[in-house]
Amino acid sequence: GGLDCVFNRTSIPTPVFNLLVSLIQVIVLLVGTYVYWRYCHNLVLRMLGRKVMRDGRMKVKMMISLIAMLYMMHSGMTRNLFALFSCEGYRDENGSNDLRLRNSLMVHCFDTTDMTHWLLIGGLGLPYMVLLVVGIPVMAMYFLSKNRNNLMNPLTIEKYGFLYKGYSEKYWYWEVMILVRKLSLAAMSVLLVGSSVYFQGLVALLIVATSLFVQIHIRPYEDRILNRAEELGLIVGNLTIFLGLVSFDNQEIPTLMASIGIFAVNAIWFVFIGYLLWNGVNEK
């Protein structure tokens, strides 16, 4: 149902098409953000009879918009990238294993006789990885590290506050760690797509369980309510994955019980989050 279906009959492999669309989106985002803040924003303010914004202030707003939108797009970018490495084995007529790019079986993966896949990785995948998938977290870490001694400065808060506000001062980098966790789950969901459901579930369980262990020992948030909410969310994530694996059992009763358990666990999570928030408001 997506744009890739429109080009399904062309020679463009679906993962490549999705990467190209993602790159076009980033370019449109960059150009559109620049045009809006450079030419349109003050025009809108004049039409509303308000004071126009100075160039220095406008550049700050432009940077905030770009960082925030690129950050929100990062998970989708990661999935698009790893789809270029997602391969699945098929048996050819000679009985040997033939590794093909998933969703685009015309491309032979890591083939030394057909260099198509290598060219796609080198010409598109690696630049995309360096500039966007790895580049965005590195850029966020660079700006935060550069301003780590001025995190309480109003201008720094305005620029980068959404990346560190709410965390303890010594854990100013923690949002990048959460981004790494999301990146790991996105990579797992794509790269292990040819593996069994149980193996995928176990890897996801390992990632979320490790995150829970680290969260309990570090407790990076300033507010204890946020720490409790994060811990509870990770516990629910672990239970949901575990019960999801149980639900794949062929027997009717375990599957039914697991489905009920998933619903109950997530319902309890919503109730507890409401309780924690309510308590936090009353304490203040």
C-alpha positions as CSV (number, residue, x, y, z in Angstrom):
1,G,0.0,0.0,0.0
2,G,3.0,2.3,0.2
3,L,4.9,4.2,-2.5
4,D,7.2,1.2,-2.9
5,C,4.2,-0.8,-4.3
6,V,3.9,1.8,-7.1
7,F,7.5,1.0,-8.2
8,N,7.1,-2.7,-7.5
9,R,7.4,-3.6,-11.2
10,T,10.5,-1.5,-11.8
11,S,14.1,-2.5,-11.6
12,I,14.6,-0.5,-8.3
13,P,14.9,-2.9,-5.3
14,T,12.4,-2.0,-2.6
15,P,15.0,-1.4,0.2
16,V,16.9,0.9,-2.2
17,F,13.7,2.8,-3.1
18,N,12.8,3.2,0.6
19,L,16.3,4.6,1.3
20,L,16.1,7.0,-1.6
21,V,12.7,8.2,-0.4
22,S,14.1,8.7,3.1
23,L,17.0,10.7,1.7
24,I,14.6,12.9,-0.3
25,Q,12.5,13.4,2.9
26,V,15.6,14.6,4.7
27,I,16.6,17.0,1.9
28,V,13.0,18.4,1.7
29,L,13.1,18.8,5.5
30,L,16.4,20.7,5.4
31,V,15.3,22.9,2.5
32,G,11.8,23.4,3.9
33,T,13.0,24.3,7.4
34,Y,15.5,26.8,6.0
35,V,12.9,28.4,3.7
36,Y,10.3,28.7,6.4
37,W,12.6,30.3,9.0
38,R,14.5,32.4,6.5
39,Y,11.7,33.8,4.4
40,C,8.2,32.8,5.8
41,H,8.3,33.2,9.6
42,N,8.8,36.9,9.8
43,L,6.3,37.4,7.0
44,V,3.7,35.5,9.1
45,L,4.6,37.6,12.2
46,R,4.1,40.8,10.2
47,M,0.7,39.6,8.9
48,L,-0.3,39.0,12.5
49,G,1.0,42.4,13.6
50,R,3.8,41.0,15.8
51,K,7.4,42.0,16.2
52,V,9.7,40.2,13.7
53,M,12.5,37.9,14.9
54,R,16.1,38.8,14.8
55,D,18.5,36.7,12.6
56,G,20.4,35.3,15.6
57,R,17.2,34.2,17.2
58,M,15.9,32.7,14.0
59,K,19.0,30.6,13.5
60,V,18.5,29.1,17.0
61,K,14.9,28.3,16.1
62,M,16.0,26.8,12.8
63,M,18.6,24.5,14.5
64,I,16.0,23.4,17.2
65,S,13.5,22.5,14.4
66,L,16.1,20.5,12.4
67,I,17.5,18.5,15.4
68,A,14.1,17.7,16.8
69,M,12.7,16.5,13.4
70,L,15.8,14.5,12.5
71,Y,15.7,12.9,15.9
72,M,12.0,11.8,15.5
73,M,12.8,10.4,12.0
74,H,15.8,8.4,13.2
75,S,14.0,5.1,14.0
76,G,12.5,5.0,10.5
77,M,15.9,5.8,9.0
78,T,17.5,2.9,10.9
79,R,14.9,0.4,9.7
80,N,15.3,1.5,6.1
81,L,19.1,1.2,6.3
82,F,19.1,-2.3,7.9
83,A,16.6,-3.5,5.3
84,L,19.5,-3.2,2.8
85,F,21.4,-5.9,4.8
86,S,18.3,-8.1,5.5
87,C,18.9,-11.3,3.5
88,E,17.2,-14.7,3.4
89,G,18.5,-18.0,2.1
90,Y,16.7,-19.9,-0.7
91,R,17.4,-23.3,-2.2
92,D,18.2,-23.1,-5.9
93,E,17.7,-25.8,-8.5
94,N,21.1,-27.4,-7.6
95,G,20.1,-27.6,-3.9
96,S,22.7,-25.0,-2.8
97,N,21.8,-22.1,-0.6
98,D,21.2,-18.9,-2.5
99,L,21.2,-15.7,-0.3
100,R,18.8,-13.1,-1.6
101,L,17.8,-9.6,-0.5
102,R,14.5,-9.8,1.3
103,N,11.6,-8.0,-0.4
104,S,13.8,-7.8,-3.5
105,L,14.8,-11.3,-4.6
106,M,16.4,-10.1,-7.8
107,V,19.5,-9.0,-5.7
108,H,22.0,-11.7,-4.6
109,C,23.4,-10.8,-1.2
110,F,27.2,-10.5,-0.7
111,D,27.8,-12.3,-4.0
112,T,31.3,-12.1,-5.4
113,T,30.2,-12.8,-9.0
114,D,27.3,-10.2,-9.0
115,M,28.5,-7.0,-7.4
116,T,25.1,-5.3,-7.3
117,H,24.6,-5.7,-3.6
118,W,28.1,-4.6,-2.8
119,L,27.6,-1.5,-4.9
120,L,24.3,-0.7,-3.2
121,I,26.0,-1.0,0.2
122,G,29.0,1.0,-0.7
123,G,27.3,3.7,-2.8
124,L,24.2,4.2,-0.7
125,G,24.1,2.2,2.5
126,L,27.4,3.2,4.0
127,P,27.0,7.0,3.3
128,Y,23.4,6.8,4.7
129,M,24.8,5.1,7.8
130,V,27.6,7.5,8.4
131,L,25.6,10.7,7.7
132,L,22.2,9.8,9.3
133,V,21.9,6.6,11.3
134,V,25.2,7.0,13.1
135,G,25.6,10.8,12.3
136,I,22.5,11.9,14.2
137,P,23.3,10.3,17.6
138,V,27.0,11.4,17.2
139,M,25.9,15.0,16.3
140,A,23.5,15.0,19.4
141,M,26.4,13.7,21.6
142,Y,28.8,16.3,20.2
143,F,26.5,19.3,20.9
144,L,25.6,18.1,24.4
145,S,29.3,17.4,25.2
146,K,30.3,20.8,23.9
147,N,27.8,22.5,26.2
148,R,27.9,20.1,29.1
149,N,29.3,22.8,31.4
150,N,26.5,25.2,30.4
151,L,23.5,22.9,30.5
152,M,21.6,25.3,32.8
153,N,22.2,28.2,30.5
154,P,18.8,29.4,29.1
155,L,20.1,29.5,25.5
156,T,21.5,25.9,25.8
157,I,18.2,24.7,27.3
158,E,16.3,26.3,24.5
159,K,18.5,24.7,21.8
160,Y,19.1,21.2,23.3
161,G,16.9,21.0,26.4
162,F,14.6,18.3,24.9
163,L,17.7,16.0,24.7
164,Y,18.6,16.2,28.4
165,K,15.9,17.9,30.5
166,G,14.5,15.5,33.1
167,Y,17.8,13.6,33.5
168,S,20.2,14.1,36.4
169,E,23.0,16.4,35.5
170,K,25.7,13.7,35.4
171,Y,23.5,11.7,33.0
172,W,23.1,14.5,30.4
173,Y,23.8,12.0,27.7
174,W,21.2,9.4,28.6
175,E,18.8,10.2,25.7
176,V,21.5,9.1,23.3
177,M,21.7,5.8,25.2
178,I,17.9,5.4,24.8
179,L,18.4,6.1,21.1
180,V,21.0,3.3,21.0
181,R,18.5,0.9,22.5
182,K,15.9,1.8,19.9
183,L,18.5,1.4,17.2
184,S,19.3,-2.1,18.5
185,L,15.7,-3.2,18.5
186,A,15.2,-1.8,15.0
187,A,18.3,-3.6,13.8
188,M,17.1,-6.8,15.4
189,S,13.7,-6.6,13.8
190,V,15.2,-6.2,10.3
191,L,18.4,-8.2,10.4
192,L,16.9,-11.3,12.1
193,V,13.7,-11.3,10.0
194,G,14.7,-14.6,8.5
195,S,15.3,-16.2,11.9
196,S,12.7,-18.0,13.9
197,V,10.2,-16.0,15.9
198,Y,11.5,-17.6,19.1
199,F,15.1,-16.5,18.4
200,Q,13.9,-12.9,17.5
201,G,12.0,-12.8,20.8
202,L,14.9,-14.0,22.8
203,V,17.2,-11.3,21.3
204,A,14.5,-8.6,22.0
205,L,14.1,-10.0,25.5
206,L,17.9,-9.8,26.1
207,I,18.0,-6.1,24.9
208,V,15.0,-5.0,27.0
209,A,16.2,-7.0,30.1
210,T,19.6,-5.4,29.8
211,S,18.0,-2.0,29.6
212,L,16.0,-2.8,32.7
213,F,19.1,-3.9,34.6
214,V,20.9,-0.7,33.7
215,Q,17.9,1.5,34.5
216,I,17.5,0.0,38.0
217,H,21.2,0.5,38.8
218,I,21.7,3.9,37.2
219,R,18.3,5.6,37.7
220,P,19.2,8.5,35.4
221,Y,16.1,10.6,35.8
222,E,16.0,13.5,38.3
223,D,12.4,12.7,39.3
224,R,11.9,9.3,41.1
225,I,8.5,9.1,39.5
226,L,10.1,9.1,36.0
227,N,12.6,6.4,37.1
228,R,9.7,4.3,38.4
229,A,7.7,4.8,35.2
230,E,10.7,3.8,33.1
231,E,11.4,0.7,35.2
232,L,7.8,-0.3,35.1
233,G,7.6,0.2,31.3
234,L,10.7,-2.0,30.8
235,I,9.2,-4.7,33.1
236,V,6.0,-4.6,31.1
237,G,8.1,-4.8,27.9
238,N,9.9,-7.9,29.1
239,L,6.6,-9.6,30.2
240,T,4.9,-8.7,26.9
241,I,7.8,-10.2,24.8
242,F,7.8,-13.3,27.0
243,L,4.1,-13.8,26.9
244,G,4.2,-13.1,23.1
245,L,6.6,-16.1,22.7
246,V,4.2,-18.3,24.8
247,S,1.3,-17.2,22.5
248,F,3.1,-18.9,19.6
249,D,2.6,-22.2,21.2
250,N,0.3,-24.5,19.1
251,Q,-1.8,-25.5,22.1
252,E,-5.0,-23.6,22.6
253,I,-4.9,-23.0,26.4
254,P,-1.3,-21.6,26.7
255,T,-2.0,-19.3,23.7
256,L,-5.3,-18.0,25.3
257,M,-3.7,-17.5,28.7
258,A,-0.7,-15.6,27.1
259,S,-3.0,-13.3,25.2
260,I,-5.0,-12.5,28.4
261,G,-1.7,-12.0,30.2
262,I,-0.5,-9.5,27.6
263,F,-3.7,-7.5,27.9
264,A,-3.7,-7.6,31.7
265,V,0.0,-6.6,32.1
266,N,-0.4,-3.6,29.8
267,A,-3.7,-2.6,31.5
268,I,-2.0,-2.7,34.9
269,W,0.9,-0.6,33.4
270,F,-1.6,2.2,32.4
271,V,-3.2,2.1,35.8
272,F,0.2,2.3,37.6
273,I,1.4,5.1,35.4
274,G,-1.8,7.1,36.2
275,Y,-1.2,6.4,39.9
276,L,2.4,7.5,39.8
277,L,1.5,10.7,38.0
278,W,-1.4,11.4,40.3
279,N,0.9,10.9,43.4
280,G,3.6,13.1,41.8
281,V,1.1,16.0,41.2
282,N,-0.3,15.8,44.7
283,E,3.2,15.7,46.3
284,K,4.1,18.9,44.5
